[in-house]
Amino acid sequence: METKVFFLTSNYYPPYHVGGACIHVYHLANALAALGHEVHVIYSLDWYYLKKGKIEPKKGYTNDNNVFLHPVKSPLRSLTALAAYTLGSYYPLSGNILRTIKNIKPDIIHHHNITGFGPFILEAKADKVIYTAHDYWLVCPTFTLLKNNKIPCIYPENCSICSIFSQKPPQVWRYGTDIKKLTKNIDTIISPSEYMRHELKRLGISKKIEVIPNFVEIDKLGKQNEIMIPYLLYAGRLEYNKGIIKLIESFYEVLKKTEYHLVIAGDGSLRNKVKAMAESKKSQERIHYLGEQDQSVLSTLYESASAVIIPSIVPENCPLVALESISHGIPIIATRSGGLTEIIETTKAGVLIENRNAFELQNDLIRIINNEDLLEISKKNAMTFNKYYSKENYIKRYSLLINHD
């Protein structure tokens, strides 16, 4: 790929980040820069502080010299972030942002999660414009494709009511906005899973969609601080649609029939509830809530776990926690949900479970935990990570996409 100028857009960028999509942006930006490309990244500090309050991020992320950051901070702070979300414009900086992109004259604009900016940023033009569908933002106001934050949504309707049930303000800008108009400047959509591609097509996206799974880069610690107790690890956002509450309720029963512990690492709106459930008598001091952890601690937790559990209710796309787990050679126990099914069926590095109710979940967990051969086979299959989700595979397919007319 000849040297080009890239401009990446993202809600967040490390260390100012929440969730896995911006970690993907970080690794992609630096991978492209290492190849000699000039890479610009714009992200919203207003959106970060709206989500995290006054919590300052932990440092530790370095960038290639060819990566140039454009953090945006509005004088109106959270009001601008809310305006971007509900009205679709990053007032009063929308014009400045578009001018910044235009002045840099990128060959390629690559949009990622842009909720924090609003749809106005899709007006930016370049020789090639790409959008990665990390979630369902194009077709769903809550980005989850869950109806009332509870069950998969087949045919979106009454979206404003659904937004309220999901504790999100309605997005006024969506009224009267046609999908074709919204995506008119996008040349290609990257879908990290076949499931996402199918759902976007089903719900009216007519643009060209290429499936390129995410990748991760992990520094393995080699079990320098190996934890000897047997445990399952939950690592991720503490939200209802991630299934964390149902998991803990199920694990109260699992504790009675196995020697396993449950370790929880992450943050989110259910932080206090999760902490209280972990500290209750029912947990028998075998459910441990560690809070949000940096990558070095997570690496140790991954490498010492018997398996990583992903009990999502939301139809996942290509979650980084699944890729991080198998990159460490650790199997996954995951619900039959969206792109999670693809990851496990492709790699054979895990077990699919149902998650219709807590009783069903606890029975599945007990069955899997007590089947040592099943976990051992899945663990061996996790060693094939590089065959499917390596940086090299991603960049190869990405380069073909960029250079294709």
Secondary structure, DSSP 8 states (H G I E B T S, - for coil): ----EEEEE-S-BTTB--SSHHHHHHHHHHHHHHTT-EEEEEEEHHHHHHHHTT----------TTEEEEEE--TTTHHHHHHHHHHS--TTTHHHHHHHHHHH--SEEEE---TTT-GGGGG---SEEEEE-SSSTTT-TTSS-EETTTEE-SS--SHHHHHHHTT----GGGTT--HHHHTTT-SEEEESSHHHHHHHHHTT--SEEEE-----------STT---S-EEEEES---GGGTHHHHHHHHHHHHHH-S-EEEEE--STTHHHHHHHHHSGGGTT-EEEEES--HHHHHHHHHH-SEEEE--SS--SS-HHHHHHHHTT--EEEES-THHHHHHHHH--EEEE--SSHHHHHHHHHHHHT-HHHHHHHHHHHTTHHHHH-HHHHHHHHHHHHH--
